[in-house]
């Protein structure tokens, strides 16, 4: 199995369930992944469990890194 780097954002698009499965499939700890990308573990867990929507601030940034939302800067570049 090709092990991904713990500081790699997930590919877009993802659902909360597929994001959770991605961590399991790649053997990456959510805490280490979030720490390496500079976001809080709570933001990641809350998005995966559906307790946060990721509309603004750290939740929005975490949703983009989890592949739950399209990066607005990437869509403008296209």
N, C-alpha and C positions, 0 to 999 in steps of 0.2 A: 504494500500500500504506500502511495506517495504521501508522505507526512508534510502537511503545510506548516509554514512558519507561524508561530503564535502571534505575530504582528501583522498578519494579512487580513484585510477587510474581506468579508464574505461577498461572493458574487451576487449582483442584483439580477432578478428579483428573488426574494425569499419570503416565506411565511414564518410566523413564530415557530411553528412545528418543524419546518425544514431547517431553520437556523439552529434549533436545539439538536436536531439529528446531525447537522454538520459538525458540531462540537464533538459529539459521540463518535462519529465516523472517522474523524481526524485525530481523535485522542488528545484534544486540546482542552485545557481547563479554562472555563469562562473567566475566572479571576485573573489568571496569568494573561489571557488574551486582552481583557479590558485594561489591565495595568500597563501592558506594553503599548497600547494605543492611547493612553492618557485619559481614559474615561472611567467612571466609577462602576464597580461590579453591580451595585444596586440598580443603576440605569439599565444595564444589560439584562439582568434577571427580571426586572419589572417589565421590560419590553417583551421578552420571551414569554412571560406569564400573562401578558395582556393587561397589566395594571397601569401601564403608561402608553400614551399614544405617540409620543415623539414629535410633538408639534413645535417645540421651541427649546432653545438652550442645549444642555447636555443630552437630554433625551432625544432631540432631533439629530444631533451629531452621532449618537449611538445607533439610532435607527438607520442612518445612512451607512455606517460601518458594518452593521449587521445585514445589510442588503434588503432591509424592509422598505426603505424609501430610496428613490433615485436621487443621486447627488445633483443638486441644482446647478453647480458649476460645471459638471460633466455634460449636462443637457444643453447648456448655453454654448459650450465649445463645439458641439456637433453641428 
